[in-house]
Amino acid sequence: MKAWRSKIVWYYCFQPCHIHKFIRHRAGKDLSSERECLQRITSIANSNLLTIQKIGIKGYNKHMNTNKGSLLVVEDVPDILNLLDTTLKFKGYRVATARDGQEALALIQKEQPALIITDILMPRMDGFSLVHRLRIEPETRNIPVIFLSATYVAPEDKAFALTIGATRFMEKPVVLEEFLPLIEELLNKPVPEMVEPLSEKEFYEGYRKRLEIKLAEKNGRIARAEGLLPTLNESERENLAVSLQHLTSERHEILLLLEQVNTHLSYKDNGKEAGT
C-alpha cells in the first residue's frame, strides 16, 4: 500500500513528464503563457496532494462499492497507464488495462467492464473509433465511457466526443477530487439508454474533420518550434527538442489515423458507386 501511495503522489503531484506534457499542450491556447501553465499545474498538484493526504489509505477504500464490475483503462503512454491502474487499484477497484482501442475491444469480448476510461489520441485505434465501435453494437452500447485527453480539448472536440457517445470528458492532467467522484457517480447511477449511434458516414466525416484540424495545429506548432530552435541557447534547445519530438510523434499518429479514415470513406463511396 505504501508503495502504491508514493507512486500516486509522485505521478499526480510531481512527475516532470506529466508537467511537461501539460505545458506543451496548454501554452498558447486557453492559458496565455508558460508561467500561467506552471501556476495551473502547481495548483492541480497541490490539490491532488491535499486530497491524498486528507483521504489517506483507509479513506480511499471507505464507502467504495467494488462489486460493480471491473474498470477498463485504455492509454498508450506507459507511465500514465501504470499510474491510473495503480490509483484505481489503490482505491479498491478491479482494473484491466489496454494500450489502444484494438486491445480494449479484445478485452471487452472476454469480460464487459462496468466503466471504460480512455485516452483519445492513440495508435492503431484511437478513443473516437473505440467509442463508435462500442455504440454501434447493442451489447456494448450502454457501457459508460470517460474520455481523458490533453490533445482534444477544444469545445468542438468535446462536442464531437459527446455526440458519438462518450459519457463524460475530462482534460488531462487529472484532478483527483473530480476524477474519483465521477467514477463513483457513473458506477452507482442507472445507466441511461444511449441514443441511436451516428451512421458510419456521419461518424467518419466528423472524425476526419477533427483529425484535419489537429493536424493543422500540430504542423503550425512544429513550424514555430523549428523556427525558434536556432535562436535558443543549448539548454533551451534541448527542452524544445523534446517537445518537438513529442509533436512529431503525435503528428505521425494523426496522419496514420487520417489515412485510415480517408481509405474507409473512399471505400464506402466507391461501394455506393458500384451499387448504383
TORKOL-4160 file (C-alpha; in steps of 0.2 Angstrom, whole numbers, padded with zeros to 4 digits, m for minus):
276
<pt num="1" X="0000" Y="0000" Z="0000"/>
<pt num="2" X="0014" Y="0012" Z="0004"/>
<pt num="3" X="0022" Y="0009" Z="m0012"/>
<pt num="4" X="0006" Y="0012" Z="m0022"/>
<pt num="5" X="0003" Y="0028" Z="m0012"/>
<pt num="6" X="0021" Y="0035" Z="m0016"/>
<pt num="7" X="0018" Y="0032" Z="m0034"/>
<pt num="8" X="0002" Y="0041" Z="m0034"/>
<pt num="9" X="0009" Y="0056" Z="m0026"/>
<pt num="10" X="0024" Y="0056" Z="m0037"/>
<pt num="11" X="0013" Y="0055" Z="m0053"/>
<pt num="12" X="m0001" Y="0067" Z="m0049"/>
<pt num="13" X="0009" Y="0079" Z="m0040"/>
<pt num="14" X="0027" Y="0080" Z="m0045"/>
<pt num="15" X="0031" Y="0069" Z="m0061"/>
<pt num="16" X="0041" Y="0080" Z="m0073"/>
<pt num="17" X="0035" Y="0072" Z="m0089"/>
<pt num="18" X="0017" Y="0075" Z="m0084"/>
<pt num="19" X="0020" Y="0093" Z="m0081"/>
<pt num="20" X="0030" Y="0095" Z="m0097"/>
<pt num="21" X="0015" Y="0087" Z="m0107"/>
<pt num="22" X="0003" Y="0099" Z="m0099"/>
<pt num="23" X="0013" Y="0114" Z="m0103"/>
<pt num="24" X="0016" Y="0108" Z="m0120"/>
<pt num="25" X="m0002" Y="0106" Z="m0124"/>
<pt num="26" X="m0009" Y="0121" Z="m0115"/>
<pt num="27" X="0003" Y="0135" Z="m0118"/>
<pt num="28" X="m0003" Y="0147" Z="m0131"/>
<pt num="29" X="m0021" Y="0140" Z="m0130"/>
<pt num="30" X="m0033" Y="0145" Z="m0116"/>
<pt num="31" X="m0018" Y="0149" Z="m0105"/>
<pt num="32" X="m0008" Y="0164" Z="m0111"/>
<pt num="33" X="0009" Y="0159" Z="m0106"/>
<pt num="34" X="0021" Y="0146" Z="m0099"/>
<pt num="35" X="0021" Y="0154" Z="m0082"/>
<pt num="36" X="0002" Y="0153" Z="m0081"/>
<pt num="37" X="0004" Y="0135" Z="m0086"/>
<pt num="38" X="0016" Y="0131" Z="m0072"/>
<pt num="39" X="0004" Y="0140" Z="m0060"/>
<pt num="40" X="m0010" Y="0130" Z="m0066"/>
<pt num="41" X="m0001" Y="0113" Z="m0064"/>
<pt num="42" X="0006" Y="0118" Z="m0047"/>
<pt num="43" X="m0012" Y="0122" Z="m0041"/>
<pt num="44" X="m0018" Y="0105" Z="m0048"/>
<pt num="45" X="m0003" Y="0096" Z="m0040"/>
<pt num="46" X="m0006" Y="0104" Z="m0023"/>
<pt num="47" X="m0025" Y="0100" Z="m0024"/>
<pt num="48" X="m0021" Y="0082" Z="m0028"/>
<pt num="49" X="m0008" Y="0080" Z="m0014"/>
<pt num="50" X="m0020" Y="0088" Z="m0001"/>
<pt num="51" X="m0033" Y="0075" Z="m0007"/>
<pt num="52" X="m0022" Y="0061" Z="m0005"/>
<pt num="53" X="m0016" Y="0067" Z="0012"/>
<pt num="54" X="m0034" Y="0071" Z="0018"/>
<pt num="55" X="m0042" Y="0054" Z="0012"/>
<pt num="56" X="m0027" Y="0043" Z="0017"/>
<pt num="57" X="m0026" Y="0024" Z="0014"/>
<pt num="58" X="m0041" Y="0019" Z="0024"/>
<pt num="59" X="m0051" Y="0033" Z="0016"/>
<pt num="60" X="m0048" Y="0028" Z="m0001"/>
<pt num="61" X="m0057" Y="0012" Z="0001"/>
<pt num="62" X="m0071" Y="0019" Z="0013"/>
<pt num="63" X="m0088" Y="0019" Z="0006"/>
<pt num="64" X="m0082" Y="0011" Z="m0010"/>
<pt num="65" X="m0093" Y="m0002" Z="m0018"/>
<pt num="66" X="m0081" Y="m0013" Z="m0028"/>
<pt num="67" X="m0094" Y="m0026" Z="m0033"/>
<pt num="68" X="m0100" Y="m0015" Z="m0048"/>
<pt num="69" X="m0088" Y="m0024" Z="m0060"/>
<pt num="70" X="m0071" Y="m0020" Z="m0067"/>
<pt num="71" X="m0064" Y="m0004" Z="m0074"/>
<pt num="72" X="m0055" Y="m0004" Z="m0091"/>
<pt num="73" X="m0042" Y="0009" Z="m0093"/>
<pt num="74" X="m0036" Y="0012" Z="m0111"/>
<pt num="75" X="m0020" Y="0023" Z="m0113"/>
<pt num="76" X="m0004" Y="0022" Z="m0124"/>
<pt num="77" X="0008" Y="0031" Z="m0113"/>
<pt num="78" X="0015" Y="0018" Z="m0101"/>
<pt num="79" X="0018" Y="0030" Z="m0087"/>
<pt num="80" X="0000" Y="0036" Z="m0087"/>
<pt num="81" X="m0007" Y="0019" Z="m0089"/>
<pt num="82" X="0003" Y="0012" Z="m0075"/>
<pt num="83" X="m0002" Y="0026" Z="m0063"/>
<pt num="84" X="m0020" Y="0026" Z="m0067"/>
<pt num="85" X="m0020" Y="0007" Z="m0065"/>
<pt num="86" X="m0011" Y="0010" Z="m0048"/>
<pt num="87" X="m0023" Y="0024" Z="m0042"/>
<pt num="88" X="m0039" Y="0014" Z="m0046"/>
<pt num="89" X="m0032" Y="m0002" Z="m0038"/>
<pt num="90" X="m0027" Y="0008" Z="m0023"/>
<pt num="91" X="m0045" Y="0014" Z="m0022"/>
<pt num="92" X="m0051" Y="m0004" Z="m0022"/>
<pt num="93" X="m0057" Y="m0007" Z="m0040"/>
<pt num="94" X="m0053" Y="m0022" Z="m0051"/>
<pt num="95" X="m0044" Y="m0014" Z="m0066"/>
<pt num="96" X="m0040" Y="m0021" Z="m0083"/>
<pt num="97" X="m0028" Y="m0011" Z="m0095"/>
<pt num="98" X="m0026" Y="m0009" Z="m0114"/>
<pt num="99" X="m0014" Y="0001" Z="m0124"/>
<pt num="100" X="m0026" Y="0005" Z="m0138"/>
<pt num="101" X="m0043" Y="0003" Z="m0145"/>
<pt num="102" X="m0040" Y="m0014" Z="m0153"/>
<pt num="103" X="m0033" Y="m0021" Z="m0137"/>
<pt num="104" X="m0048" Y="m0014" Z="m0127"/>
<pt num="105" X="m0061" Y="m0022" Z="m0139"/>
<pt num="106" X="m0052" Y="m0039" Z="m0137"/>
<pt num="107" X="m0053" Y="m0037" Z="m0118"/>
<pt num="108" X="m0071" Y="m0032" Z="m0119"/>
<pt num="109" X="m0076" Y="m0048" Z="m0128"/>
<pt num="110" X="m0069" Y="m0058" Z="m0114"/>
<pt num="111" X="m0077" Y="m0048" Z="m0100"/>
<pt num="112" X="m0088" Y="m0032" Z="m0102"/>
<pt num="113" X="m0082" Y="m0019" Z="m0090"/>
<pt num="114" X="m0093" Y="m0008" Z="m0079"/>
<pt num="115" X="m0084" Y="0008" Z="m0085"/>
<pt num="116" X="m0071" Y="0012" Z="m0098"/>
<pt num="117" X="m0058" Y="0026" Z="m0095"/>
<pt num="118" X="m0049" Y="0030" Z="m0111"/>
<pt num="119" X="m0037" Y="0042" Z="m0119"/>
<pt num="120" X="m0042" Y="0049" Z="m0137"/>
<pt num="121" X="m0025" Y="0050" Z="m0147"/>
<pt num="122" X="m0018" Y="0033" Z="m0148"/>
<pt num="123" X="m0010" Y="0022" Z="m0162"/>
<pt num="124" X="m0020" Y="0008" Z="m0171"/>
<pt num="125" X="m0037" Y="0013" Z="m0165"/>
<pt num="126" X="m0040" Y="0029" Z="m0155"/>
<pt num="127" X="m0053" Y="0033" Z="m0142"/>
<pt num="128" X="m0065" Y="0041" Z="m0155"/>
<pt num="129" X="m0065" Y="0025" Z="m0165"/>
<pt num="130" X="m0066" Y="0014" Z="m0150"/>
<pt num="131" X="m0082" Y="0023" Z="m0143"/>
<pt num="132" X="m0090" Y="0022" Z="m0161"/>
<pt num="133" X="m0087" Y="0003" Z="m0161"/>
<pt num="134" X="m0095" Y="0001" Z="m0144"/>
<pt num="135" X="m0110" Y="0012" Z="m0148"/>
<pt num="136" X="m0115" Y="0003" Z="m0164"/>
<pt num="137" X="m0115" Y="m0014" Z="m0155"/>
<pt num="138" X="m0131" Y="m0017" Z="m0144"/>
<pt num="139" X="m0121" Y="m0027" Z="m0132"/>
<pt num="140" X="m0109" Y="m0013" Z="m0128"/>
<pt num="141" X="m0119" Y="0002" Z="m0132"/>
<pt num="142" X="m0123" Y="0007" Z="m0114"/>
<pt num="143" X="m0106" Y="0005" Z="m0106"/>
<pt num="144" X="m0101" Y="0022" Z="m0099"/>
<pt num="145" X="m0085" Y="0030" Z="m0106"/>
<pt num="146" X="m0075" Y="0043" Z="m0098"/>
<pt num="147" X="m0063" Y="0052" Z="m0111"/>
<pt num="148" X="m0047" Y="0059" Z="m0104"/>
<pt num="149" X="m0037" Y="0070" Z="m0116"/>
<pt num="150" X="m0023" Y="0083" Z="m0117"/>
<pt num="151" X="m0024" Y="0085" Z="m0136"/>
<pt num="152" X="m0043" Y="0086" Z="m0140"/>
<pt num="153" X="m0048" Y="0100" Z="m0128"/>
<pt num="154" X="m0057" Y="0112" Z="m0140"/>
<pt num="155" X="m0076" Y="0114" Z="m0137"/>
<pt num="156" X="m0078" Y="0106" Z="m0154"/>
<pt num="157" X="m0068" Y="0091" Z="m0149"/>
<pt num="158" X="m0079" Y="0089" Z="m0133"/>
<pt num="159" X="m0095" Y="0091" Z="m0143"/>
<pt num="160" X="m0090" Y="0078" Z="m0155"/>
<pt num="161" X="m0085" Y="0066" Z="m0141"/>
<pt num="162" X="m0102" Y="0068" Z="m0133"/>
<pt num="163" X="m0111" Y="0066" Z="m0150"/>
<pt num="164" X="m0103" Y="0049" Z="m0154"/>
<pt num="165" X="m0107" Y="0043" Z="m0137"/>
<pt num="166" X="m0094" Y="0047" Z="m0124"/>
<pt num="167" X="m0102" Y="0049" Z="m0106"/>
<pt num="168" X="m0090" Y="0062" Z="m0099"/>
<pt num="169" X="m0075" Y="0071" Z="m0104"/>
<pt num="170" X="m0060" Y="0076" Z="m0093"/>
<pt num="171" X="m0045" Y="0086" Z="m0098"/>
<pt num="172" X="m0028" Y="0080" Z="m0093"/>
<pt num="173" X="m0019" Y="0082" Z="m0080"/>
<pt num="174" X="m0032" Y="0073" Z="m0070"/>
<pt num="175" X="m0039" Y="0081" Z="m0054"/>
<pt num="176" X="m0042" Y="0068" Z="m0041"/>
<pt num="177" X="m0056" Y="0077" Z="m0032"/>
<pt num="178" X="m0065" Y="0077" Z="m0049"/>
<pt num="179" X="m0060" Y="0061" Z="m0056"/>
<pt num="180" X="m0063" Y="0049" Z="m0042"/>
<pt num="181" X="m0081" Y="0055" Z="m0038"/>
<pt num="182" X="m0085" Y="0055" Z="m0056"/>
<pt num="183" X="m0081" Y="0036" Z="m0057"/>
<pt num="184" X="m0092" Y="0033" Z="m0042"/>
<pt num="185" X="m0106" Y="0043" Z="m0049"/>
<pt num="186" X="m0106" Y="0033" Z="m0065"/>
<pt num="187" X="m0104" Y="0016" Z="m0057"/>
<pt num="188" X="m0119" Y="0020" Z="m0045"/>
<pt num="189" X="m0132" Y="0028" Z="m0055"/>
<pt num="190" X="m0143" Y="0019" Z="m0068"/>
<pt num="191" X="m0135" Y="0018" Z="m0085"/>
<pt num="192" X="m0146" Y="0028" Z="m0097"/>
<pt num="193" X="m0151" Y="0021" Z="m0113"/>
<pt num="194" X="m0139" Y="0028" Z="m0127"/>
<pt num="195" X="m0146" Y="0037" Z="m0141"/>
<pt num="196" X="m0145" Y="0030" Z="m0159"/>
<pt num="197" X="m0127" Y="0030" Z="m0164"/>
<pt num="198" X="m0121" Y="0040" Z="m0179"/>
<pt num="199" X="m0121" Y="0032" Z="m0196"/>
<pt num="200" X="m0104" Y="0026" Z="m0202"/>
<pt num="201" X="m0103" Y="0041" Z="m0214"/>
<pt num="202" X="m0108" Y="0054" Z="m0201"/>
<pt num="203" X="m0095" Y="0047" Z="m0189"/>
<pt num="204" X="m0081" Y="0046" Z="m0201"/>
<pt num="205" X="m0084" Y="0063" Z="m0209"/>
<pt num="206" X="m0085" Y="0071" Z="m0192"/>
<pt num="207" X="m0069" Y="0061" Z="m0186"/>
<pt num="208" X="m0060" Y="0067" Z="m0202"/>
<pt num="209" X="m0063" Y="0085" Z="m0198"/>
<pt num="210" X="m0057" Y="0083" Z="m0181"/>
<pt num="211" X="m0041" Y="0075" Z="m0187"/>
<pt num="212" X="m0038" Y="0088" Z="m0200"/>
<pt num="213" X="m0039" Y="0102" Z="m0188"/>
<pt num="214" X="m0027" Y="0093" Z="m0176"/>
<pt num="215" X="m0015" Y="0090" Z="m0190"/>
<pt num="216" X="m0015" Y="0108" Z="m0195"/>
<pt num="217" X="m0012" Y="0113" Z="m0176"/>
<pt num="218" X="0002" Y="0101" Z="m0175"/>
<pt num="219" X="0010" Y="0107" Z="m0191"/>
<pt num="220" X="0009" Y="0125" Z="m0185"/>
<pt num="221" X="0017" Y="0121" Z="m0168"/>
<pt num="222" X="0031" Y="0111" Z="m0176"/>
<pt num="223" X="0035" Y="0125" Z="m0189"/>
<pt num="224" X="0035" Y="0138" Z="m0174"/>
<pt num="225" X="0046" Y="0126" Z="m0164"/>
<pt num="226" X="0058" Y="0123" Z="m0178"/>
<pt num="227" X="0059" Y="0142" Z="m0182"/>
<pt num="228" X="0064" Y="0145" Z="m0163"/>
<pt num="229" X="0077" Y="0132" Z="m0162"/>
<pt num="230" X="0092" Y="0142" Z="m0170"/>
<pt num="231" X="0088" Y="0157" Z="m0158"/>
<pt num="232" X="0089" Y="0147" Z="m0141"/>
<pt num="233" X="0104" Y="0143" Z="m0130"/>
<pt num="234" X="0109" Y="0125" Z="m0128"/>
<pt num="235" X="0098" Y="0121" Z="m0113"/>
<pt num="236" X="0083" Y="0129" Z="m0121"/>
<pt num="237" X="0086" Y="0119" Z="m0137"/>
<pt num="238" X="0087" Y="0103" Z="m0128"/>
<pt num="239" X="0070" Y="0106" Z="m0119"/>
<pt num="240" X="0062" Y="0112" Z="m0136"/>
<pt num="241" X="0069" Y="0097" Z="m0145"/>
<pt num="242" X="0060" Y="0085" Z="m0133"/>
<pt num="243" X="0044" Y="0095" Z="m0136"/>
<pt num="244" X="0047" Y="0094" Z="m0154"/>
<pt num="245" X="0049" Y="0075" Z="m0154"/>
<pt num="246" X="0033" Y="0073" Z="m0145"/>
<pt num="247" X="0024" Y="0084" Z="m0158"/>
<pt num="248" X="0032" Y="0075" Z="m0172"/>
<pt num="249" X="0026" Y="0058" Z="m0165"/>
<pt num="250" X="0008" Y="0064" Z="m0162"/>
<pt num="251" X="0008" Y="0071" Z="m0180"/>
<pt num="252" X="0013" Y="0054" Z="m0186"/>
<pt num="253" X="m0001" Y="0046" Z="m0177"/>
<pt num="254" X="m0014" Y="0058" Z="m0183"/>
<pt num="255" X="m0008" Y="0056" Z="m0201"/>
<pt num="256" X="m0010" Y="0037" Z="m0200"/>
<pt num="257" X="m0027" Y="0039" Z="m0192"/>
<pt num="258" X="m0032" Y="0051" Z="m0206"/>
<pt num="259" X="m0026" Y="0039" Z="m0219"/>
<pt num="260" X="m0037" Y="0025" Z="m0212"/>
<pt num="261" X="m0052" Y="0037" Z="m0211"/>
<pt num="262" X="m0049" Y="0043" Z="m0229"/>
<pt num="263" X="m0047" Y="0025" Z="m0235"/>
<pt num="264" X="m0063" Y="0020" Z="m0226"/>
<pt num="265" X="m0073" Y="0034" Z="m0234"/>
<pt num="266" X="m0066" Y="0031" Z="m0251"/>
<pt num="267" X="m0071" Y="0013" Z="m0250"/>
<pt num="268" X="m0089" Y="0017" Z="m0244"/>
<pt num="269" X="m0090" Y="0030" Z="m0259"/>
<pt num="270" X="m0084" Y="0018" Z="m0271"/>
<pt num="271" X="m0095" Y="0004" Z="m0265"/>
<pt num="272" X="m0110" Y="0016" Z="m0267"/>
<pt num="273" X="m0105" Y="0020" Z="m0285"/>
<pt num="274" X="m0103" Y="0001" Z="m0289"/>
<pt num="275" X="m0120" Y="m0002" Z="m0282"/>
<pt num="276" X="m0129" Y="0012" Z="m0292"/>
